[in-house]
Amino acid sequence: MFQKKDESEIKIEDSFATKLSFVIMGFANLAHKQFAKGVGFLAIEVGFIIFMIMGGFQNLINLITLGTVETHDEVVPGKILPVRVFGDNSMLFLLFGVLTCLIIAAFVMVWRANIKSARQLQVLDKQGKPIPSFLDDVKLYLDEKFHITLLALPIFGILAFTVLPLIYMICIAFTNYDRDHQVPGNLFHWVGFANFGNMLIGDERMSRSFFGILLWTIIWAFFATFTNYFAGIIVALIINQKDVKFKKLWRGILVLTIAMPQFISLLVMRCFFSDYGVVNRTLINMGVLENVDHAIKFFSDPTLAKITVICVNMWIGIPHTMLMSSGILMNIPQDLYEAATVDGANKVQMFFKITLPQIIFTTTPYLIQTLIGNINNFNLIYLLTGGGPTNANYYSAGDTDLLVTWLYKLTSGNRDYSLASTIGILIFIISATFSLITYRNTKSYKEEDAFQ
């Protein structure tokens, strides 16, 4: 087994300049007349020390306590009414604490780069090779390492606008930041895994809500994915039959559902299936229903609401699978079907032995991605039913709510941020675990070159 080389340890063979670089960043660069790089390393170290002294250490302390002074009223001599004195802001303490931790992690990476640079200079010096100048380094990062130059700004943006908010929201799950602990009037504190315990087994109503919504989320994701998938394949097979005319026309009609913005389609469908919508009005005019009081409760009945959202999802999702399947069907060699025909296979056998394996092999990653996407399908549920009808046994949730729509309700309506963050982490764990395990056990991953 090869052991990874640790750049952070001082070694006996290190030169004096290299050893001193462990304390004074850039010293080895300055000693070898790499003034620009040496001054850069040294400036980063000085700036980091100033930052930690001016507020970094206090940010770490505040991260641990999340504040100790609450907002309160004080009686001031000479004034009749008490004066409101604002205390600590736990939200800002948490944000600046997380930011400080990221700055420390970035500094450690720069420090290790400084040690690596010092050892490279030491090797070049022993071998008698010329030391790269500042212009040589600039040319290097504009040529061989140009990818690093291009990725520098995007990576910084990801750290600032993705990683930092993500870590912050994860930390919220381990606090009691809810409606009773709103800043700046109140403080919130660390509670460890208490939110996870309440969500899973601790709080009866909360756990009933979580597992009930989780079960519906899984059922919804399964039917929403596979109804679209297999129905899209069937539609593609029908359109691609040799005796079907105007193939482009039929595809174009189906693609119109994709061309129209999804939220418009969902709002139109919501109006269609409402108690006073087109469907119920048509049934009343046809004499099937007596009046509006006997209207079909597409969105009011829990079971019927779930069936309705699955059916509406088919209207939106089938064209996507149809287009993708059509492309695959056009590229399956006709020799396979001709050979199967010679061997006496009928169309059903050819479908299950040739067509379906080809489609499944090619579309397995898409299938997994669609399943995970349906677990987090916020738009369809929120715009179509709003999560309703309301379920009195659930905590701020309805019968058609998914975990992601429940999360939204907890934040926008109830201000239970810690519970919402807990649900977000659980959704990520479930989705990531399922995706990794499923994909790594598919033929698309194990036999990438099996189908040509």
Secondary structure as a PSIPRED ss2 file (coil, helix, strand):
# PSIPRED VFORMAT (PSIPRED V4.0)

   1 M C   1.000  0.000  0.000
   2 F C   1.000  0.000  0.000
   3 Q C   1.000  0.000  0.000
   4 K C   1.000  0.000  0.000
   5 K C   1.000  0.000  0.000
   6 D C   1.000  0.000  0.000
   7 E C   1.000  0.000  0.000
   8 S C   1.000  0.000  0.000
   9 E C   1.000  0.000  0.000
  10 I C   1.000  0.000  0.000
  11 K C   1.000  0.000  0.000
  12 I C   1.000  0.000  0.000
  13 E C   1.000  0.000  0.000
  14 D C   1.000  0.000  0.000
  15 S C   1.000  0.000  0.000
  16 F H   0.000  1.000  0.000
  17 A H   0.000  1.000  0.000
  18 T H   0.000  1.000  0.000
  19 K H   0.000  1.000  0.000
  20 L H   0.000  1.000  0.000
  21 S H   0.000  1.000  0.000
  22 F C   1.000  0.000  0.000
  23 V C   1.000  0.000  0.000
  24 I C   1.000  0.000  0.000
  25 M C   1.000  0.000  0.000
  26 G C   1.000  0.000  0.000
  27 F H   0.000  1.000  0.000
  28 A H   0.000  1.000  0.000
  29 N H   0.000  1.000  0.000
  30 L H   0.000  1.000  0.000
  31 A H   0.000  1.000  0.000
  32 H C   1.000  0.000  0.000
  33 K C   1.000  0.000  0.000
  34 Q C   1.000  0.000  0.000
  35 F H   0.000  1.000  0.000
  36 A H   0.000  1.000  0.000
  37 K H   0.000  1.000  0.000
  38 G H   0.000  1.000  0.000
  39 V H   0.000  1.000  0.000
  40 G H   0.000  1.000  0.000
  41 F H   0.000  1.000  0.000
  42 L H   0.000  1.000  0.000
  43 A H   0.000  1.000  0.000
  44 I H   0.000  1.000  0.000
  45 E H   0.000  1.000  0.000
  46 V H   0.000  1.000  0.000
  47 G H   0.000  1.000  0.000
  48 F H   0.000  1.000  0.000
  49 I H   0.000  1.000  0.000
  50 I H   0.000  1.000  0.000
  51 F H   0.000  1.000  0.000
  52 M H   0.000  1.000  0.000
  53 I H   0.000  1.000  0.000
  54 M H   0.000  1.000  0.000
  55 G H   0.000  1.000  0.000
  56 G H   0.000  1.000  0.000
  57 F H   0.000  1.000  0.000
  58 Q H   0.000  1.000  0.000
  59 N H   0.000  1.000  0.000
  60 L H   0.000  1.000  0.000
  61 I H   0.000  1.000  0.000
  62 N H   0.000  1.000  0.000
  63 L H   0.000  1.000  0.000
  64 I H   0.000  1.000  0.000
  65 T H   0.000  1.000  0.000
  66 L C   1.000  0.000  0.000
  67 G C   1.000  0.000  0.000
  68 T C   1.000  0.000  0.000
  69 V C   1.000  0.000  0.000
  70 E C   1.000  0.000  0.000
  71 T C   1.000  0.000  0.000
  72 H E   0.000  0.000  1.000
  73 D E   0.000  0.000  1.000
  74 E E   0.000  0.000  1.000
  75 V C   1.000  0.000  0.000
  76 V C   1.000  0.000  0.000
  77 P C   1.000  0.000  0.000
  78 G C   1.000  0.000  0.000
  79 K C   1.000  0.000  0.000
  80 I C   1.000  0.000  0.000
  81 L C   1.000  0.000  0.000
  82 P C   1.000  0.000  0.000
  83 V E   0.000  0.000  1.000
  84 R E   0.000  0.000  1.000
  85 V E   0.000  0.000  1.000
  86 F C   1.000  0.000  0.000
  87 G C   1.000  0.000  0.000
  88 D C   1.000  0.000  0.000
  89 N C   1.000  0.000  0.000
  90 S H   0.000  1.000  0.000
  91 M H   0.000  1.000  0.000
  92 L H   0.000  1.000  0.000
  93 F H   0.000  1.000  0.000
  94 L H   0.000  1.000  0.000
  95 L H   0.000  1.000  0.000
  96 F H   0.000  1.000  0.000
  97 G H   0.000  1.000  0.000
  98 V H   0.000  1.000  0.000
  99 L H   0.000  1.000  0.000
 100 T H   0.000  1.000  0.000
 101 C H   0.000  1.000  0.000
 102 L H   0.000  1.000  0.000
 103 I H   0.000  1.000  0.000
 104 I H   0.000  1.000  0.000
 105 A H   0.000  1.000  0.000
 106 A H   0.000  1.000  0.000
 107 F H   0.000  1.000  0.000
 108 V H   0.000  1.000  0.000
 109 M H   0.000  1.000  0.000
 110 V H   0.000  1.000  0.000
 111 W H   0.000  1.000  0.000
 112 R H   0.000  1.000  0.000
 113 A H   0.000  1.000  0.000
 114 N H   0.000  1.000  0.000
 115 I H   0.000  1.000  0.000
 116 K H   0.000  1.000  0.000
 117 S H   0.000  1.000  0.000
 118 A H   0.000  1.000  0.000
 119 R H   0.000  1.000  0.000
 120 Q H   0.000  1.000  0.000
 121 L H   0.000  1.000  0.000
 122 Q H   0.000  1.000  0.000
 123 V H   0.000  1.000  0.000
 124 L H   0.000  1.000  0.000
 125 D H   0.000  1.000  0.000
 126 K H   0.000  1.000  0.000
 127 Q C   1.000  0.000  0.000
 128 G C   1.000  0.000  0.000
 129 K C   1.000  0.000  0.000
 130 P C   1.000  0.000  0.000
 131 I C   1.000  0.000  0.000
 132 P C   1.000  0.000  0.000
 133 S C   1.000  0.000  0.000
 134 F H   0.000  1.000  0.000
 135 L H   0.000  1.000  0.000
 136 D H   0.000  1.000  0.000
 137 D H   0.000  1.000  0.000
 138 V H   0.000  1.000  0.000
 139 K H   0.000  1.000  0.000
 140 L H   0.000  1.000  0.000
 141 Y H   0.000  1.000  0.000
 142 L C   1.000  0.000  0.000
 143 D C   1.000  0.000  0.000
 144 E C   1.000  0.000  0.000
 145 K C   1.000  0.000  0.000
 146 F H   0.000  1.000  0.000
 147 H H   0.000  1.000  0.000
 148 I H   0.000  1.000  0.000
 149 T H   0.000  1.000  0.000
 150 L H   0.000  1.000  0.000
 151 L H   0.000  1.000  0.000
 152 A H   0.000  1.000  0.000
 153 L H   0.000  1.000  0.000
 154 P H   0.000  1.000  0.000
 155 I H   0.000  1.000  0.000
 156 F H   0.000  1.000  0.000
 157 G H   0.000  1.000  0.000
 158 I H   0.000  1.000  0.000
 159 L H   0.000  1.000  0.000
 160 A H   0.000  1.000  0.000
 161 F H   0.000  1.000  0.000
 162 T H   0.000  1.000  0.000
 163 V H   0.000  1.000  0.000
 164 L H   0.000  1.000  0.000
 165 P H   0.000  1.000  0.000
 166 L H   0.000  1.000  0.000
 167 I H   0.000  1.000  0.000
 168 Y H   0.000  1.000  0.000
 169 M H   0.000  1.000  0.000
 170 I H   0.000  1.000  0.000
 171 C H   0.000  1.000  0.000
 172 I H   0.000  1.000  0.000
 173 A C   1.000  0.000  0.000
 174 F C   1.000  0.000  0.000
 175 T E   0.000  0.000  1.000
 176 N C   1.000  0.000  0.000
 177 Y C   1.000  0.000  0.000
 178 D C   1.000  0.000  0.000
 179 R C   1.000  0.000  0.000
 180 D C   1.000  0.000  0.000
 181 H C   1.000  0.000  0.000
 182 Q C   1.000  0.000  0.000
 183 V C   1.000  0.000  0.000
 184 P C   1.000  0.000  0.000
 185 G C   1.000  0.000  0.000
 186 N C   1.000  0.000  0.000
 187 L C   1.000  0.000  0.000
 188 F C   1.000  0.000  0.000
 189 H C   1.000  0.000  0.000
 190 W E   0.000  0.000  1.000
 191 V C   1.000  0.000  0.000
 192 G C   1.000  0.000  0.000
 193 F C   1.000  0.000  0.000
 194 A H   0.000  1.000  0.000
 195 N H   0.000  1.000  0.000
 196 F H   0.000  1.000  0.000
 197 G H   0.000  1.000  0.000
 198 N H   0.000  1.000  0.000
 199 M H   0.000  1.000  0.000
 200 L H   0.000  1.000  0.000
 201 I H   0.000  1.000  0.000
 202 G H   0.000  1.000  0.000
 203 D C   1.000  0.000  0.000
 204 E H   0.000  1.000  0.000
 205 R H   0.000  1.000  0.000
 206 M H   0.000  1.000  0.000
 207 S H   0.000  1.000  0.000
 208 R H   0.000  1.000  0.000
 209 S H   0.000  1.000  0.000
 210 F H   0.000  1.000  0.000
 211 F H   0.000  1.000  0.000
 212 G H   0.000  1.000  0.000
 213 I H   0.000  1.000  0.000
 214 L H   0.000  1.000  0.000
 215 L H   0.000  1.000  0.000
 216 W H   0.000  1.000  0.000
 217 T H   0.000  1.000  0.000
 218 I H   0.000  1.000  0.000
 219 I H   0.000  1.000  0.000
 220 W H   0.000  1.000  0.000
 221 A H   0.000  1.000  0.000
 222 F H   0.000  1.000  0.000
 223 F H   0.000  1.000  0.000
 224 A H   0.000  1.000  0.000
 225 T H   0.000  1.000  0.000
 226 F H   0.000  1.000  0.000
 227 T H   0.000  1.000  0.000
 228 N H   0.000  1.000  0.000
 229 Y H   0.000  1.000  0.000
 230 F H   0.000  1.000  0.000
 231 A H   0.000  1.000  0.000
 232 G H   0.000  1.000  0.000
 233 I H   0.000  1.000  0.000
 234 I H   0.000  1.000  0.000
 235 V H   0.000  1.000  0.000
 236 A H   0.000  1.000  0.000
 237 L H   0.000  1.000  0.000
 238 I H   0.000  1.000  0.000
 239 I H   0.000  1.000  0.000
 240 N C   1.000  0.000  0.000
 241 Q C   1.000  0.000  0.000
 242 K C   1.000  0.000  0.000
 243 D C   1.000  0.000  0.000
 244 V C   1.000  0.000  0.000
 245 K C   1.000  0.000  0.000
 246 F C   1.000  0.000  0.000
 247 K H   0.000  1.000  0.000
 248 K H   0.000  1.000  0.000
 249 L H   0.000  1.000  0.000
 250 W H   0.000  1.000  0.000
 251 R H   0.000  1.000  0.000
 252 G H   0.000  1.000  0.000
 253 I H   0.000  1.000  0.000
 254 L H   0.000  1.000  0.000
 255 V H   0.000  1.000  0.000
 256 L H   0.000  1.000  0.000
 257 T H   0.000  1.000  0.000
 258 I H   0.000  1.000  0.000
 259 A H   0.000  1.000  0.000
 260 M C   1.000  0.000  0.000
 261 P C   1.000  0.000  0.000
 262 Q H   0.000  1.000  0.000
 263 F H   0.000  1.000  0.000
 264 I H   0.000  1.000  0.000
 265 S H   0.000  1.000  0.000
 266 L H   0.000  1.000  0.000
 267 L H   0.000  1.000  0.000
 268 V H   0.000  1.000  0.000
 269 M H   0.000  1.000  0.000
 270 R H   0.000  1.000  0.000
 271 C H   0.000  1.000  0.000
 272 F H   0.000  1.000  0.000
 273 F C   1.000  0.000  0.000
 274 S C   1.000  0.000  0.000
 275 D C   1.000  0.000  0.000
 276 Y C   1.000  0.000  0.000
 277 G C   1.000  0.000  0.000
 278 V H   0.000  1.000  0.000
 279 V H   0.000  1.000  0.000
 280 N H   0.000  1.000  0.000
 281 R H   0.000  1.000  0.000
 282 T H   0.000  1.000  0.000
 283 L H   0.000  1.000  0.000
 284 I H   0.000  1.000  0.000
 285 N H   0.000  1.000  0.000
 286 M C   1.000  0.000  0.000
 287 G C   1.000  0.000  0.000
 288 V C   1.000  0.000  0.000
 289 L C   1.000  0.000  0.000
 290 E C   1.000  0.000  0.000
 291 N C   1.000  0.000  0.000
 292 V H   0.000  1.000  0.000
 293 D H   0.000  1.000  0.000
 294 H H   0.000  1.000  0.000
 295 A C   1.000  0.000  0.000
 296 I C   1.000  0.000  0.000
 297 K C   1.000  0.000  0.000
 298 F C   1.000  0.000  0.000
 299 F C   1.000  0.000  0.000
 300 S C   1.000  0.000  0.000
 301 D C   1.000  0.000  0.000
 302 P H   0.000  1.000  0.000
 303 T H   0.000  1.000  0.000
 304 L H   0.000  1.000  0.000
 305 A H   0.000  1.000  0.000
 306 K H   0.000  1.000  0.000
 307 I H   0.000  1.000  0.000
 308 T H   0.000  1.000  0.000
 309 V H   0.000  1.000  0.000
 310 I H   0.000  1.000  0.000
 311 C H   0.000  1.000  0.000
 312 V H   0.000  1.000  0.000
 313 N H   0.000  1.000  0.000
 314 M H   0.000  1.000  0.000
 315 W H   0.000  1.000  0.000
 316 I H   0.000  1.000  0.000
 317 G H   0.000  1.000  0.000
 318 I H   0.000  1.000  0.000
 319 P H   0.000  1.000  0.000
 320 H H   0.000  1.000  0.000
 321 T H   0.000  1.000  0.000
 322 M H   0.000  1.000  0.000
 323 L H   0.000  1.000  0.000
 324 M H   0.000  1.000  0.000
 325 S H   0.000  1.000  0.000
 326 S H   0.000  1.000  0.000
 327 G H   0.000  1.000  0.000
 328 I H   0.000  1.000  0.000
 329 L H   0.000  1.000  0.000
 330 M H   0.000  1.000  0.000
 331 N C   1.000  0.000  0.000
 332 I C   1.000  0.000  0.000
 333 P C   1.000  0.000  0.000
 334 Q H   0.000  1.000  0.000
 335 D H   0.000  1.000  0.000
 336 L H   0.000  1.000  0.000
 337 Y H   0.000  1.000  0.000
 338 E H   0.000  1.000  0.000
 339 A H   0.000  1.000  0.000
 340 A H   0.000  1.000  0.000
 341 T H   0.000  1.000  0.000
 342 V H   0.000  1.000  0.000
 343 D C   1.000  0.000  0.000
 344 G C   1.000  0.000  0.000
 345 A C   1.000  0.000  0.000
 346 N C   1.000  0.000  0.000
 347 K H   0.000  1.000  0.000
 348 V H   0.000  1.000  0.000
 349 Q H   0.000  1.000  0.000
 350 M H   0.000  1.000  0.000
 351 F H   0.000  1.000  0.000
 352 F H   0.000  1.000  0.000
 353 K H   0.000  1.000  0.000
 354 I H   0.000  1.000  0.000
 355 T H   0.000  1.000  0.000
 356 L H   0.000  1.000  0.000
 357 P H   0.000  1.000  0.000
 358 Q H   0.000  1.000  0.000
 359 I H   0.000  1.000  0.000
 360 I H   0.000  1.000  0.000
 361 F H   0.000  1.000  0.000
 362 T H   0.000  1.000  0.000
 363 T H   0.000  1.000  0.000
 364 T H   0.000  1.000  0.000
 365 P H   0.000  1.000  0.000
 366 Y H   0.000  1.000  0.000
 367 L H   0.000  1.000  0.000
 368 I H   0.000  1.000  0.000
 369 Q H   0.000  1.000  0.000
 370 T H   0.000  1.000  0.000
 371 L H   0.000  1.000  0.000
 372 I H   0.000  1.000  0.000
 373 G H   0.000  1.000  0.000
 374 N H   0.000  1.000  0.000
 375 I H   0.000  1.000  0.000
 376 N C   1.000  0.000  0.000
 377 N C   1.000  0.000  0.000
 378 F H   0.000  1.000  0.000
 379 N H   0.000  1.000  0.000
 380 L H   0.000  1.000  0.000
 381 I H   0.000  1.000  0.000
 382 Y H   0.000  1.000  0.000
 383 L H   0.000  1.000  0.000
 384 L H   0.000  1.000  0.000
 385 T C   1.000  0.000  0.000
 386 G C   1.000  0.000  0.000
 387 G C   1.000  0.000  0.000
 388 G C   1.000  0.000  0.000
 389 P C   1.000  0.000  0.000
 390 T E   0.000  0.000  1.000
 391 N C   1.000  0.000  0.000
 392 A C   1.000  0.000  0.000
 393 N C   1.000  0.000  0.000
 394 Y C   1.000  0.000  0.000
 395 Y C   1.000  0.000  0.000
 396 S C   1.000  0.000  0.000
 397 A C   1.000  0.000  0.000
 398 G E   0.000  0.000  1.000
 399 D C   1.000  0.000  0.000
 400 T C   1.000  0.000  0.000
 401 D C   1.000  0.000  0.000
 402 L C   1.000  0.000  0.000
 403 L H   0.000  1.000  0.000
 404 V H   0.000  1.000  0.000
 405 T H   0.000  1.000  0.000
 406 W H   0.000  1.000  0.000
 407 L H   0.000  1.000  0.000
 408 Y H   0.000  1.000  0.000
 409 K H   0.000  1.000  0.000
 410 L H   0.000  1.000  0.000
 411 T H   0.000  1.000  0.000
 412 S H   0.000  1.000  0.000
 413 G C   1.000  0.000  0.000
 414 N C   1.000  0.000  0.000
 415 R C   1.000  0.000  0.000
 416 D C   1.000  0.000  0.000
 417 Y H   0.000  1.000  0.000
 418 S H   0.000  1.000  0.000
 419 L H   0.000  1.000  0.000
 420 A H   0.000  1.000  0.000
 421 S H   0.000  1.000  0.000
 422 T H   0.000  1.000  0.000
 423 I H   0.000  1.000  0.000
 424 G H   0.000  1.000  0.000
 425 I H   0.000  1.000  0.000
 426 L H   0.000  1.000  0.000
 427 I H   0.000  1.000  0.000
 428 F H   0.000  1.000  0.000
 429 I H   0.000  1.000  0.000
 430 I H   0.000  1.000  0.000
 431 S H   0.000  1.000  0.000
 432 A H   0.000  1.000  0.000
 433 T H   0.000  1.000  0.000
 434 F H   0.000  1.000  0.000
 435 S H   0.000  1.000  0.000
 436 L H   0.000  1.000  0.000
 437 I H   0.000  1.000  0.000
 438 T H   0.000  1.000  0.000
 439 Y H   0.000  1.000  0.000
 440 R H   0.000  1.000  0.000
 441 N C   1.000  0.000  0.000
 442 T C   1.000  0.000  0.000
 443 K H   0.000  1.000  0.000
 444 S H   0.000  1.000  0.000
 445 Y H   0.000  1.000  0.000
 446 K H   0.000  1.000  0.000
 447 E C   1.000  0.000  0.000
 448 E C   1.000  0.000  0.000
 449 D C   1.000  0.000  0.000
 450 A C   1.000  0.000  0.000
 451 F C   1.000  0.000  0.000
 452 Q C   1.000  0.000  0.000
